[in-house]
């Protein structure tokens, strides 16, 4: 009887080997041979699942993307209010602990490849489109009277990406508390802006 | 008579060759041999100036850093007011045109190396320290009554880094107008926050 091989599990194991290589040696250390060695298989097994680096990179990038998006969604769903949900979901994209640090390292390493590979670029584009849609809906729920939730979402996404890039490059410059402090100040500014609009709405209602 | 060689010019030419390789092939394509070929010299000439990749990368990273910082300073100095100067200086870090796009590509590619090389990491740390100091001073000049100019500087720096990362990975998602629109909305929010504080200060003075 032929052996039953769980192909999805093998593909995932190969992607995880790629992440370990990327974290340790940077994206420039990621080759078919290095990934095969890390996974404990021959290069032939890896090329059976992924004919070239582009196919392998696209798959591993999509898995990281999915993990980040799912975790953000769960964090939002668990929160007591939309306002605390927005904070919890965005914090998932910050390199606050070892796991999220590894994930962000792999993410930004792959993002650099998006510029030169259409397939990898498509994963990046979908990620930012979906993230923007999710954050826009969360912002609209948290601050219903604030205009332009999509613009606010764009700014929050840029902020957490910018915090992450700097925190990864210079870990001691932005410890966990500093990263969350920056996020909390940005959210407090939105509270203030929403308060101004709510005040305007109340005044309008008072005049009506 | 021995030939007179301009060593600084050679070092800069080698760094520029590295940038072209990094832009075309990504940081993972940057090797001593690739840089020498791009510069039109032998690998021996390159290793005469830079004994290893770490020395070469640190030098080229420092040159990009200097170029970005100088241009931001000039843009601020040329502006009619501190408020327009803040915008002009921050816009220098956005990939708005071909040159700034190339520069940002090289910058973020190098930043990835900062995590694994102490020498490259030191350049990154100095860059963000200096940038933060410069933007803090500009923010304090533009909005004298606003508290916490260093925190505001941190957020503006994270914002432009986050915009740049996304714009580089997915060029069509964030054209020039969208990048500047995000920056302008963030500055308008600071105007509003500063206006609240100015209102408070005026009220205080009125009571005094």
Interface residues (C-beta under 8 A of the other chain):
Chain A: X25 X26 X27 X28 X29 X30 X105 X108 X109 X111 X112 X113 X114 X115 X116 X121 X124 X125 X128 X151 X154 X155 X157 X158 X159 X160 X161 X162 X163 X165 X166 X168 X169 X170 X171 X173 X181 X182 X185 X186 X189 X192 X193 X196
Chain B: X25 X26 X27 X28 X29 X30 X105 X108 X109 X111 X112 X113 X114 X115 X116 X121 X124 X125 X128 X151 X154 X155 X157 X158 X159 X160 X161 X162 X163 X165 X166 X168 X169 X170 X171 X173 X181 X182 X185 X186 X189 X192 X193 X196
